Amino acid sequence: MNAVTTTEAAAIGLAAPAFIVHFHAQGTDEWKQARAGVITASMFKTARERLKSGPNKGQPTEAARNYAFRTAIERISKEPLDEGFETWQMKRGHELEPAARACHEQHAQVIVDVCGFVTTPDALFGASADGLIGADGGAEYKCLVSPERLRDTLVLNDISDFMDQVQGGMWITGRKWWDFCIYCPALAPVGRDFSRWRVPRDDEYIAALEQDLIEFSRLVGTYEQELRKPLPMAA
């Protein structure tokens, strides 16, 4: 990390370190390569997972360790380990994103600038921000199809499952708020195809997030060091 972290800079009144924008459309080969080896906001929740019981309580979960190991390999290869594999849900999201953005601009009366992928200056952390709004805002679009997730967000008004990604986008970009949006064309007949939550920046949340992610990055570095060691010579 930088000598002065984003959270520390804010605490002492300094400007947040500038972020880097990679102007590649989401889903393209260039976008996938830019993300290789970077701890991304969509995986911040996984990176922070810890065992809640047992002799290894407090240690990273299997999912967190697997993600750290994959990231370490990508740092070495400079290529996505899964060769940029895209699920049908991801493909659907990319295809619907322009329509979601248009709904957002009309609904909130804002102009959303497409920005692709943004990273911290050290390129350790990044976010596929779906858009930046003016000098203070950002946008995240989810085109959910899971009935459980749609019920949680649209009926229970619960977006906590996405908060690491949303606050993570604000951490990286230094923004003050983020519009989290659900786009579900199936609900257009009842006027519920687009829903929006304006999430304010939470510096306490971000401080805890940053600390956990720095620790996770150390785990990635440990795996990378192990992988770079030469194999012992056979007897």
N, C-alpha and C positions, 0 to 999 in steps of 0.2 A: 504493500500500500504506500501511499504518499507519506511524506514526513508529517504533514498535517492532514488528517482525514476530513471528509466532508462534515461530519458531525462536530469535530473539534473546531473546525474553521468557523462554523455557525456560532458556536458557543463563545468564541472570542471576537466575534464581529467581523471576521474576514469573509471575503467572497468565496463561495464554493468553487472547488477546482473545476475548470471547464471540462465538459464532456465532449467526446468525439462522435460525430455522426457519420455513419457509413450509408451512403445513399444507394442502397440496393433494394429492389422490390422484394417483399417477403415471399419466400418460397423459391427464389431463384438460386442458381448454383453459387453466385457471388455472395448472396445473403447467407447461405449455409456455410460457406467457407469462412466468412467473417465471424461467425458464431463458434467455430471450432476452437475448443480449448478455453472458451470463455464461460464463466459461471453465469448463467442467464436467469433473468427475473422469473421466467415461467417455472424454473426449478428451484427458486429460493426456498420454497416451502419444504421441498424434499431435502435440500441441503441442511436445513435446520432441524430435521427430525432427530430425536434422541430416544433411546430406550427408556421406558417409564418404570421398569421393574427388573428384578433379577440381579445377578452378580455384576453385570456390566451396565447397570442403571446410569444414565447420563451420557453414555457413549453413543456415537452415531449409529443409526439403524442400518440394516443391511442395504436398504434402498439408498441411503445417503452415501454409504461406502462404495456402492457400485457406481453411483454417479460421480463420485470423486475419482475413482479409478478410470472411468471412461474419459473424464476431462483431462486426466494426466496423459493418457494415450494421445488424445487430440492435440495437446500442447506439443508433443513430440512430433507427430505426423503433420500438423498444420491442416489436417483434413477431418471432416466429421467421421467418427468411427462407424456410424451406420450408413455411410455413403449418402447421407442426406435423405434417408427413408422418410416418407411422408404418409401418415395415416389418412384415411378418407375423411376423418373429422378435420384434420389440419388443412387438407386440400379444400374442403367445403368452406372452412373459415376464410381462407385466402380468396376464394371466389366470391364470397358474399361481402367481404370487407368494404369494397367501394360503395355498395348499397347502404351498408351500415353507416359509413362516414357521411353519405348524403343525408340520411335520416337525422344524424347527429347535428349536422350543420343547420338543417331546417328546424329541428326541435329546439336547439339551444341558441340559435341565432349567432353562431360562431363560424370562423374560418379555421379549418383543420389542415395543417401543413403535414404532408406525408414525409416521414423522415427515415424509414427503414430500420436500421439497427444502431443503437447508441451504446457507447462503452465509457467506462472510467478512463482517465488518461493512461493508466498503467495497463489497460486492456484485460484486467483480471475479471471484471464484472461487466455485464451488459444487459440490455433490455431491447426487445423488439417492440419499441413504442409504436402504436398504431397511428399516432399523430401527436403533434405539438400545437398548442393553441396560444397565440400571442407570446408574451414573455414569461407567463406564470403558469400556464396550464398544459395538460397532456390528455391523451385519450387511450382507452383500452376497449376493444370490441370483442365480445364473446358471442359466437353463434351456436349456442348450446342446443343439443338434441336430447340429452339425458333428462328423462322426466323428473328424477330426483333433484338434479341441479336446478332445473327450471322451477320446480316447486319451491325449493329453498330460497331462490332469489326473487321470483315474481310473487309468491304468496306469503312467504315468511319474511321477506325483505332482508335476507341474510346473505351478505357478500363476504363474510369473514374468510371463506376458503380462498379468496383471491387477494387478500389484503397484503400478503408478502410481495406479490407481484406489483400491486398498485403503489404501495409505499416505496417499494424498490425502484420503481420508475422515477419517483420524485427524488429519492436519494441520489440516483445517478445523474439526473438532469438539474437538480437544484430547484425544481418547480414547487409552487405553493399549493397547487390542487390538481386533481386528476379526475376526469370524467370516466367512470366505469359504466359501460353500456352493454346491454343484452339485446341482440337482434335475432328475432324469431319470426320469420315470414309466415309460419303456419298460423300465427295469432293475428294476422292482418284483418280478418273478418270482424274481430271485436276491438280493433284499434290498439292491440297490445303487442304489436310486432317490434316496437322499440321502447326500451326502458333505460333510464339514465340515473346514476347516483353521482353527485359531485362530492368527492372525498377530499377533505382538507389534509394538508401535510401534518403529520404527527411526529415531531422531532424525538419524543421519547421512544416511540415505536421504532423509528429509524435508527436510533442509537443502539437499541438491542439487536435489531436486524443486522446492522453493520458489524457489531462485535461477533455475532454468530457466524457471519459470512467470512470474516477475516480468519476465524478459527478453522472454518471449512477449507478455505484456500490453503492453509498450512497443511491440511491433510492431503490435498491435491499435490502440493509440493513434495510431501514425503513420498507419495506414490511415484511421482515423476523421478525423484532421486533414485529410488529402488530400481525402477525400470531402466535407468541409464547406467546402472552398474554392469560391468562386464560379467558374463557368466564364468564361474570357476572352471579352470581347465580340468578335463576328465583325467582320471588317474591312468 
